[in-house]
Amino acid sequence: MGNTVDKGRKNIRQKSNTDVFSDKVSNILDDLTLSQKERQKMLCKVYYDEAVRYRENAKKNLENAKVNNDGYYEDKKYVRTACGLAYSGLLIALDCYLILKGVEVMERTKKDIIFYRSNLSKQNKKLGRNLDSAYELLHILGYYDGITRSSVVKDGFKELDVFIELINPNKN
C-alpha cells in the first residue's frame, strides 16, 4: 500500500512502486485497441523492467553483506533480504512467462510454489528443474536459512537470470 501524505487538509495517497506496476499491467490488459502481439510485447517490457528492478535491489543488498576472503558473506541479514527480493523477482518473471503461455495467474496464487511448479511443468520440464533450483537456493537456503556461502547465492541469482531472460522484450 502507498504512503499517505497530509497536504493541508487533504490526504493524498502516494502510489508505491507495486501500485504503479499493477496499474501498468491493468492498463495493458484492459486496452482493447492493442493486438495480442502488441499486448504481449508491452507486458514483457513491464514485467521485465520490474523483475530487473527486484534483481538490482537484491544485488545492492548483497553488497552490504560483504564477502570474506573465505567466500562467505559477513552479514546474514542482508543475504536473507537479497534472496527474498531475488525470489520475488523470479516470481514476477514467472508470472509473465505463464501469462504469455495462456495460464491465468490470479492474485491468490501468486506465492504458491505448487501452482508455479504444476503450470511450468506443463509448459517446459527443463524450466521446472530451473524453478526447483531457484526455489531451493533463493527461497529456502537464502531467505529462510540465511546461508552465507557466496557461491550458493550466486547460483541462485544465475537461476533468476534464466527466468528474467525468458521474458526479455529485446529477445522476443
C-alpha positions as semicolon CSV with decimal commas, in nm:
position;residue;x (nm);y (nm);z (nm)
1;M;0,000;0,000;0,000
2;G;0,121;0,352;-0,066
3;N;0,204;0,614;0,194
4;T;-0,047;0,880;0,289
5;V;0,079;1,238;0,292
6;D;-0,116;1,516;0,462
7;K;-0,132;1,814;0,225
8;G;-0,318;2,077;0,421
9;R;-0,650;1,912;0,500
10;K;-0,640;1,666;0,213
11;N;-0,489;1,322;0,249
12;I;-0,318;1,227;-0,075
13;R;-0,213;0,867;-0,117
14;Q;0,125;0,829;-0,285
15;K;0,149;0,527;-0,509
16;S;0,411;0,271;-0,425
17;N;0,616;0,110;-0,700
18;T;0,399;-0,201;-0,667
19;D;0,085;0,006;-0,729
20;V;0,245;0,164;-1,036
21;F;0,344;-0,179;-1,168
22;S;-0,007;-0,318;-1,111
23;D;-0,161;-0,014;-1,279
24;K;0,061;-0,056;-1,584
25;V;-0,029;-0,424;-1,617
26;S;-0,401;-0,348;-1,574
27;N;-0,389;-0,072;-1,835
28;I;-0,224;-0,304;-2,088
29;L;-0,470;-0,587;-2,024
30;D;-0,768;-0,351;-2,041
31;D;-0,661;-0,174;-2,361
32;L;-0,885;-0,325;-2,628
33;T;-0,712;-0,133;-2,908
34;L;-0,398;-0,346;-2,875
35;S;-0,341;-0,655;-3,083
36;Q;-0,240;-0,969;-2,897
37;K;0,119;-0,933;-3,018
38;E;0,136;-0,568;-2,905
39;R;-0,014;-0,660;-2,567
40;Q;0,239;-0,940;-2,517
41;K;0,530;-0,713;-2,609
42;M;0,412;-0,442;-2,371
43;L;0,355;-0,694;-2,090
44;C;0,704;-0,835;-2,141
45;K;0,853;-0,487;-2,112
46;V;0,664;-0,400;-1,791
47;Y;0,727;-0,737;-1,622
48;Y;1,089;-0,746;-1,739
49;D;1,159;-0,398;-1,600
50;E;1,001;-0,493;-1,267
51;A;1,190;-0,823;-1,238
52;V;1,518;-0,646;-1,321
53;R;1,440;-0,379;-1,060
54;Y;1,399;-0,651;-0,796
55;R;1,723;-0,821;-0,905
56;E;1,918;-0,495;-0,890
57;N;1,779;-0,414;-0,544
58;A;1,879;-0,763;-0,433
59;K;2,233;-0,712;-0,563
60;K;2,260;-0,384;-0,370
61;N;2,163;-0,571;-0,053
62;L;2,434;-0,828;-0,118
63;E;2,693;-0,550;-0,147
64;N;2,606;-0,456;0,212
65;A;2,670;-0,815;0,324
66;K;3,037;-0,806;0,210
67;V;3,214;-1,128;0,116
68;N;3,505;-1,252;0,331
69;N;3,823;-1,394;0,180
70;D;3,689;-1,742;0,253
71;G;3,386;-1,694;0,025
72;Y;3,120;-1,632;0,288
73;Y;2,905;-1,324;0,340
74;E;2,964;-1,143;0,669
75;D;2,604;-1,041;0,741
76;K;2,323;-1,295;0,716
77;K;2,053;-1,026;0,740
78;Y;2,149;-0,869;0,407
79;V;2,180;-1,208;0,240
80;R;1,830;-1,306;0,355
81;T;1,685;-0,977;0,234
82;A;1,864;-1,006;-0,100
83;C;1,748;-1,363;-0,155
84;G;1,390;-1,268;-0,067
85;L;1,399;-0,986;-0,321
86;A;1,558;-1,208;-0,583
87;Y;1,294;-1,477;-0,532
88;S;1,018;-1,214;-0,563
89;G;1,176;-1,100;-0,889
90;L;1,174;-1,460;-1,009
91;L;0,801;-1,488;-0,937
92;I;0,736;-1,168;-1,132
93;A;0,924;-1,306;-1,433
94;L;0,746;-1,639;-1,396
95;D;0,405;-1,469;-1,380
96;C;0,478;-1,301;-1,712
97;Y;0,601;-1,623;-1,872
98;L;0,287;-1,809;-1,766
99;I;0,056;-1,528;-1,877
100;L;0,222;-1,531;-2,218
101;K;0,161;-1,908;-2,233
102;G;-0,210;-1,853;-2,166
103;V;-0,216;-1,950;-1,797
104;E;-0,442;-1,739;-1,578
105;V;-0,231;-1,603;-1,292
106;M;-0,453;-1,477;-1,014
107;E;-0,353;-1,276;-0,707
108;R;-0,438;-1,554;-0,462
109;T;-0,199;-1,798;-0,630
110;K;0,097;-1,565;-0,661
111;K;0,301;-1,710;-0,378
112;D;0,201;-2,075;-0,413
113;I;0,501;-2,276;-0,536
114;I;0,275;-2,572;-0,617
115;F;0,082;-2,355;-0,864
116;Y;0,405;-2,247;-1,033
117;R;0,553;-2,598;-1,043
118;S;0,245;-2,762;-1,190
119;N;0,186;-2,495;-1,454
120;L;0,551;-2,466;-1,551
121;S;0,594;-2,842;-1,586
122;K;0,308;-2,841;-1,838
123;Q;0,491;-2,575;-2,042
124;N;0,855;-2,678;-2,015
125;K;1,005;-2,955;-1,799
126;K;1,358;-2,811;-1,814
127;L;1,232;-2,482;-1,673
128;G;1,063;-2,681;-1,399
129;R;1,409;-2,800;-1,289
130;N;1,535;-2,442;-1,301
131;L;1,245;-2,335;-1,082
132;D;1,318;-2,612;-0,831
133;S;1,681;-2,499;-0,811
134;A;1,590;-2,131;-0,780
135;Y;1,331;-2,208;-0,513
136;E;1,578;-2,416;-0,312
137;L;1,871;-2,174;-0,348
138;L;1,697;-1,838;-0,312
139;H;1,387;-1,907;-0,107
140;I;1,481;-2,197;0,120
141;L;1,858;-2,172;0,165
142;G;1,897;-1,798;0,112
143;Y;1,584;-1,645;0,259
144;Y;1,473;-1,895;0,524
145;D;1,805;-2,047;0,629
146;G;2,018;-1,740;0,562
147;I;2,303;-1,935;0,405
148;T;2,610;-1,715;0,377
149;R;2,817;-1,909;0,126
150;S;2,855;-1,670;-0,168
151;S;2,878;-1,942;-0,434
152;V;2,535;-2,078;-0,336
153;V;2,376;-1,733;-0,350
154;K;2,541;-1,661;-0,687
155;D;2,400;-1,988;-0,825
156;G;2,055;-1,875;-0,711
157;F;2,099;-1,547;-0,897
158;K;2,202;-1,739;-1,210
159;E;1,873;-1,929;-1,193
160;L;1,689;-1,597;-1,152
161;D;1,860;-1,467;-1,466
162;V;1,730;-1,767;-1,664
163;F;1,373;-1,662;-1,591
164;I;1,433;-1,291;-1,646
165;E;1,585;-1,364;-1,987
166;L;1,278;-1,569;-2,082
167;I;1,070;-1,250;-2,086
168;N;1,337;-1,011;-2,215
169;P;1,145;-0,798;-2,466
170;N;1,464;-0,732;-2,662
171;K;1,498;-1,103;-2,741
172;N;1,134;-1,172;-2,839
